[in-house]
Amino acid sequence: MIYLQNITTKEIIEFANQDSIGLNYATGWQIAEDKLIKSYLLSKAKQDKLIELENYYKNSSELRNLLINNKFNISTKSDGRQLVNEQLDNLNRKIQLGEATQDTAYFDYYDNGEAVRISYKQLLNLSVAILNITNQNFVIYDNHKKAINNLQSIINVENYDIKANFIKNQKITI
């Protein structure tokens, strides 16, 4: 790899070989110093690791699926939280209007074509559990970001375990 540094902006660009350097880089660019290359590569490694962390945090089914009563899954992503909160709001309105009580209010959740009846109290417990899991995982995600940014070597960045400490594969009984 060849690393060129812009003389004015100090930006570093990498090229696979000398033949891939175009004429646009003939003036205003110089071969980057080793110290700057190491800093650039460390910064790039951190950036790549942070992208990997964000993808894991936002998309991993390990973190984002909550198994309820060993029967059905609900996502802890915003769509799953929204569904639970909307149903909870709906049941609260029914209770306020006298159409149901906390003991009789329920909704039917459909998972793979199977209806699962969830009572008001179960839904309330589910809402709290989802919120606790998402809050705890956010704190862990934020701590990982800080830790990655504080790493001082490429090897440490590459070996950093982004999956450590997250609450995974959660199962609850409601």
VEXZAKE-930435 format. One record per residue (C-alpha): residue in three letters; x, y, z. Coordinates in steps of 0.001 Angstrom, whole numbers, padded with zeros to 6 digits, always signed. Example, Ala and Ser with C-alpha at 12.3 -4.5 7.8 and 13.67 -1.06 7.14 Angstrom:
Ala+012300-004500+007800;Ser+013670-001060+007140;
This chain:
Met+000000+000000+000000;Ile+001039+003539-000690;Tyr-000200+006367+001501;Leu-000289+009931+000224;Gln-000923+012965+002365;Asn-002438+016204+001106;Ile+000043+018948+001918;Thr-002687+021489+002714;Thr-005481+019497+004394;Lys-003289+016714+005853;Glu-005838+014155+004530;Ile-004369+010700+003901;Ile-005440+008489+001020;Glu-004302+004936+000446;Phe-003559+003281-002875;Ala-003057-000392-003633;Asn+000063+000299-005699;Gln+001914+003033-007588;Asp-000034+002357-010799;Ser-003331+003217-009090;Ile-002205+006756-008256;Gly-003774+009092-010805;Leu-002486+012376-012159;Asn-004719+014272-009726;Tyr-002226+013381-007020;Ala+000891+014630-008843;Thr+000890+018003-007105;Gly-000144+018951-003604;Trp+000421+015431-002265;Gln+003394+013751-000653;Ile+004246+010332+000691;Ala+002870+010210+004220;Glu+005257+009781+007142;Asp+005215+006478+009040;Lys+003868+008140+012188;Leu+000927+009587+010259;Ile+000278+006290+008491;Lys+000085+004478+011833;Ser-002307+007107+013164;Tyr-004407+006858+009991;Leu-004539+003053+010147;Leu-005469+003115+013846;Ser-008223+005623+013140;Lys-009487+003526+010226;Ala-009452+000342+012349;Lys-011451+002115+015076;Gln-013921+003405+012518;Asp-014392-000110+011094;Lys-014822-001585+014588;Leu-017392+001082+015505;Ile-019361+000260+012345;Glu-019230-003436+013262;Leu-020433-002597+016789;Glu-023286-000448+015514;Asn-024435-003146+013081;Tyr-024356-005754+015838;Tyr-026190-003502+018288;Lys-028905-002472+015849;Asn-029431-005699+013920;Ser-028389-008749+015922;Ser-031195-011160+016664;Glu-029162-012170+019744;Leu-029866-008736+021195;Arg-033138-007894+019551;Asn-035387-010925+020030;Leu-037069-011586+023331;Leu-038597-015048+023826;Ile-041804-014830+025821;Asn-043101-017827+027786;Asn-040999-020113+025543;Lys-043707-019597+022903;Phe-043184-016453+020861;Asn-040653-013770+020089;Ile-041036-010044+020180;Ser-038452-007590+018941;Thr-036876-005129+021338;Lys-036340-002785+018369;Ser-038552+000274+018142;Asp-041278-001562+016193;Gly-041639-004193+018932;Arg-041576-001576+021680;Gln-044118+000501+019788;Leu-046472-002470+019427;Val-046329-003181+023153;Asn-046796+000483+024078;Glu-049704+000947+021649;Gln-051463-002116+023042;Leu-050786-000965+026592;Asp-052239+002472+025762;Asn-055272+000802+024191;Leu-055882-001357+027254;Asn-055421+001666+029542;Arg-058133+003509+027588;Lys-060482+000516+027894;Ile-059851+000434+031648;Gln-060422+004193+031949;Leu-063674+003913+029985;Gly-064856+001062+032184;Glu-064855-001441+029308;Ala-062397-003649+031183;Thr-060488-003873+034436;Gln-056819-004541+035007;Asp-057809-008147+035672;Thr-059925-008619+032533;Ala-058111-006498+029935;Tyr-056052-008425+027370;Phe-054956-008450+023765;Asp-054196-011281+021377;Tyr-050679-011277+019959;Tyr-050228-013275+016778;Asp-046954-015045+016188;Asn-046638-017313+013150;Gly-050414-017501+012897;Glu-050885-018544+016517;Ala-052769-016263+018887;Val-051252-015739+022300;Arg-053497-013994+024806;Ile-051617-011478+026936;Ser-053262-009914+029952;Tyr-052879-006270+030940;Lys-050543-007135+033807;Gln-048456-009399+031582;Leu-048231-006644+028986;Leu-047141-004179+031644;Asn-044426-006618+032804;Leu-043365-007136+029186;Ser-043110-003392+028600;Val-040898-002965+031674;Ala-038718-005945+030685;Ile-038194-004633+027149;Leu-037339-001177+028446;Asn-034870-002584+030988;Ile-033138-004735+028372;Thr-032892-001951+025802;Asn-031640+000549+028384;Gln-029002-001839+029735;Asn-027849-002778+026237;Phe-027638+000886+025248;Val-025334+001590+028205;Ile-023163-001378+027201;Tyr-023157-000183+023568;Asp-022110+003301+024671;Asn-019360+001862+026916;His-018046-000196+023984;Lys-017886+002926+021799;Lys-015879+004756+024439;Ala-013560+001789+024961;Ile-012901+001395+021230;Asn-012123+005093+020879;Asn-009612+004825+023753;Leu-007693+001860+022311;Gln-004138+002711+021264;Ser-003119-000153+018996;Ile-004551-001699+015857;Ile-004147-005194+017326;Asn-006205-004228+020380;Val-008877-002721+018134;Glu-009006-005805+015913;Asn-009182-008133+018945;Tyr-011794-006091+020796;Asp-014890-008202+021536;Ile-017881-006066+020601;Lys-020303-008747+021821;Ala-019037-008820+025396;Asn-021413-007962+028244;Phe-024557-007462+026147;Ile-027795-009009+027366;Lys-028379-011703+024740;Asn-030970-014303+023890;Gln-033355-013120+026567;Lys-036230-015281+027701;Ile-038903-014124+030086;Thr-042032-015569+031536;Ile-044915-013191+031939;
